[in-house]
């Protein structure tokens, strides 16, 4: 899971972000929701709003994906 992206691995990038989150005392629940929202927005953009493709890529059922998009108030493309 330590795929290279630029000069840093994903793990290294997440460590840096996590330090900032902890330093600012942002609640874990808020952090996880925001991370999920950012990931889903990126997937919606990449797959041009195709829920079936996004669900397959992320390994979730499309009904679950629809629900998460609604709960997180993400605007579909």
GIFEN-V275767 format. One record per residue. N is the residue number from 0. RES is the residue in three letters. SS is DSSP state (~ for helix, > for strand, _ for the rest). PSI is psi in degrees with one decimal (NA if undefined). D_LAST is the distance of its C-alpha to the last C-alpha in Angstrom with 1 decimal. Layout:
n->{N & N}
res->{RES & RES}
ss->{SS & SS}
psi->{PSI & PSI}
d_last->{D_LAST & D_LAST}
This chain:
n->{0 & 1 & 2 & 3 & 4 & 5 & 6 & 7 & 8 & 9 & 10 & 11 & 12 & 13 & 14 & 15 & 16 & 17 & 18 & 19 & 20 & 21 & 22 & 23 & 24 & 25 & 26 & 27 & 28 & 29 & 30 & 31 & 32 & 33 & 34 & 35 & 36 & 37 & 38 & 39 & 40 & 41 & 42 & 43 & 44 & 45 & 46 & 47 & 48 & 49 & 50 & 51 & 52 & 53 & 54 & 55 & 56 & 57 & 58 & 59 & 60 & 61 & 62 & 63 & 64 & 65 & 66 & 67 & 68 & 69 & 70 & 71 & 72 & 73 & 74 & 75 & 76}
res->{UNK & UNK & UNK & UNK & UNK & UNK & UNK & UNK & UNK & UNK & UNK & UNK & UNK & UNK & UNK & UNK & UNK & UNK & UNK & UNK & UNK & UNK & UNK & UNK & UNK & UNK & UNK & UNK & UNK & UNK & UNK & UNK & UNK & UNK & UNK & UNK & UNK & UNK & UNK & UNK & UNK & UNK & UNK & UNK & UNK & UNK & UNK & UNK & UNK & UNK & UNK & UNK & UNK & UNK & UNK & UNK & UNK & UNK & UNK & UNK & UNK & UNK & UNK & UNK & UNK & UNK & UNK & UNK & UNK & UNK & UNK & UNK & UNK & UNK & UNK & UNK & UNK}
ss->{_ & _ & _ & > & > & _ & _ & > & > & ~ & ~ & ~ & ~ & ~ & ~ & ~ & ~ & ~ & ~ & ~ & ~ & ~ & ~ & _ & _ & _ & _ & ~ & ~ & ~ & ~ & ~ & ~ & ~ & ~ & ~ & ~ & ~ & ~ & ~ & ~ & ~ & ~ & ~ & ~ & ~ & _ & _ & _ & _ & ~ & ~ & ~ & ~ & ~ & ~ & ~ & ~ & _ & _ & _ & ~ & ~ & ~ & ~ & ~ & ~ & ~ & ~ & ~ & ~ & _ & _ & _ & _ & _ & _}
psi->{-3.9 & 57.3 & 140.9 & 138.0 & 98.9 & -139.3 & -15.6 & 150.9 & 164.0 & -40.7 & -44.8 & -40.8 & -41.6 & -33.4 & -43.4 & -44.4 & -42.3 & -39.3 & -43.5 & -42.1 & -45.5 & -43.7 & -36.7 & -0.1 & 45.2 & 128.2 & 142.6 & -40.9 & -44.6 & -40.9 & -47.0 & -41.6 & -43.2 & -40.2 & -45.2 & -42.5 & -44.9 & -43.0 & -44.4 & -37.6 & -40.4 & -41.5 & -40.9 & -40.1 & -46.7 & -44.4 & 14.8 & 40.6 & 4.7 & 98.8 & -39.5 & -45.0 & -40.2 & -46.6 & -43.4 & -45.2 & -36.9 & -7.2 & 35.6 & 159.1 & 145.3 & -31.0 & -38.8 & -42.4 & -45.9 & -44.2 & -44.9 & -39.6 & -41.4 & -47.8 & -40.6 & -1.5 & 49.2 & 132.4 & 127.2 & 154.8 & NA}
d_last->{29.1 & 30.4 & 28.4 & 29.1 & 26.5 & 28.3 & 31.6 & 30.6 & 29.7 & 26.7 & 29.4 & 31.0 & 27.8 & 27.1 & 30.8 & 30.4 & 27.4 & 29.3 & 32.4 & 30.6 & 29.1 & 32.6 & 34.3 & 32.1 & 32.7 & 29.1 & 29.2 & 28.0 & 25.9 & 23.9 & 23.7 & 22.5 & 19.7 & 18.5 & 18.8 & 16.9 & 14.0 & 14.1 & 14.3 & 11.4 & 9.1 & 10.9 & 10.6 & 6.9 & 7.2 & 10.4 & 9.7 & 6.7 & 5.3 & 9.0 & 10.5 & 14.0 & 13.9 & 12.7 & 15.3 & 17.9 & 17.3 & 17.6 & 20.4 & 19.2 & 19.2 & 15.9 & 17.2 & 17.8 & 14.3 & 13.0 & 15.8 & 15.1 & 11.5 & 13.3 & 16.3 & 14.7 & 12.7 & 9.4 & 6.5 & 3.8 & 0.0}
